[in-house]
Every structure is written in structure tokens, then in C-alpha cells.
Amino acid sequence: MDYGKFRFETLKKEKEAKKNQKTVEVKEIWLSMTIDVGDLNVKAKQTVKFLASGNKVKVSIRLRGRQNAHSDLGLDVMDKFFEMLEGKAVMDKKPGLEGRTIIMILSPAKADNSKK
């Protein structure tokens, strides 16, 4: 067998496999500890769009100044935000403090076909 032909065939197979695979991106949503309900709804809608397209979402809250002393309020905002998604998301990483930032990672919920 000709090496050039073999190389061509393997490159063709690799290209076909690459075309069929789906890459998962990580989108990021920034929240604030003092975010209002309307703004939270807008961010939730955008998150649902990201999740519907199959992407993971990293939700972040940046703590500034005195907010560092009250990080529990930021965790409450994260919990409220997750409740707004109504089962459209699965929590990969629970909200936790990393430095001055509270981070939570969400992924799309699998469709449950067992309910009939």
C-alpha cells in the first residue's frame, strides 16, 4: 500500500470525526450581591439560552469592600438564581468562595423520558 494513500485516508477519517464532535463552551454570567429581581430575571433568561444551546455556565459574584464580610448574602443570591432556573440546569459545582469571588458552575439538565 502506498504511504501517501494511507496518510490521505487517515487524515480524511480524522477530519470526519472532528466534524461530528460537539465542543462544549463555558459561558460566564456575572451577578451582584445587590442585584434586583428584574435584573436577576434577565440574567436567568440568558442563562437558559446558554444551557439550551448545550453550553456550561459559570455564574460569578465579585465581592467588593464590605461585601467580603457578608459572603453569606452572596450565597443566598446564588441559591435564589439556581431556583429560578426550574430544573433546566444541574449544579456541577456548588456555590463557593474562591478568593473575592463566589463561583457556581451549571450544566444543562438531561431530558427525563421516564415520566409517562
N, C-alpha and C positions, 0 to 999 in steps of 0.2 A: 504494500500500500504506500502511496505517495505521502510524504510528511506534510506537504502543503495542503493536500486534500483533508488529511486528518485534522490539521490545525484549523482549517476553514470550518469543518463540521463542529468542532468543539466550541469555537467562538460563536457559531450560529446557535448552538444549544444554550450557551450562557446568556446570550442576548435575549432569547425567547424566555428563559427563566426570569431574567431581570424585568422583562416587560410585564410578566404576570404577577409579580410580587407587589404588595402594598406597603408603602412606608408609613409609619405612624409618627406624626409630628407631635411635639409637646407645645401647646399654646399656653399663653400666660394671661391671667386676669388679675389685675391689681384692685384690691379693695382698701377701704379706710376704716379705722375704728369708729369714726363718726359719720359713716355713710347713712344716708336717709333711705326710706323704704322705696321710693321711686327709682333712685339710682341703683339700688340693690336689685330691683326687678329688671332693669335694663341689662345689668351685668349677668343676671341669671339667664335671660333670653339669649345673650351672646354665647354663654357657656353651653347652652342646649344646642345651638347651631354647631359649635365646635365638636361636641360629643356626637351629634347626628352624622357628621362627616367622618367619624371614626378616629378622631384625634384625642389624645390625652390632654388634660387641662391642669395647669399648675396655678393654684389660687394663692395669692400672697397678700399679706398686710404688712406694711412697713411701719414700725413703731418709731415715733419721734418724741423727743423730750420726755415729758412726764408720762407719756403713754407707756413707757417701759415699766413703770411701777404698777400698771394696771393691765398686764397682758391677758388676764382672765377675761376682760371685756372683749378683747380681740378674738379669743377663742369662742365666746358666745356669738359673735358676728359670723364666724366661720360655720358654727353649728346651724345657725339660722339660714345661712346661704345654702348649706347642703340640704336642709329640709325643703327649701324652695324648689329643688330640682326634682322632687317627687319620684324617686326611683329611676330616673333617667341616667343616673351616674352611680358608680361604685367607688368607694373610697379606697384607693391604693395605699395612701399614706395618711394617717390621721393628722389633724392639725397639731403642729408642734412648734415650739420656739427654737429658732436657729439664729443665734446672734440677736439682731434687732428686727428680725423678720419672722412672721408666723407663716408657715407653708403647709399646704394641703394639696395632694395630688389625686385627681379624679380620672377615671377611665369610663368609657361607655358601658352601660348595663347591657347584659346579654338578653335577647328576647326569650321569654319563657313560654315555650309552646306546650308545657304540661298542663296548663289550665284549660279545661274544656267544659 
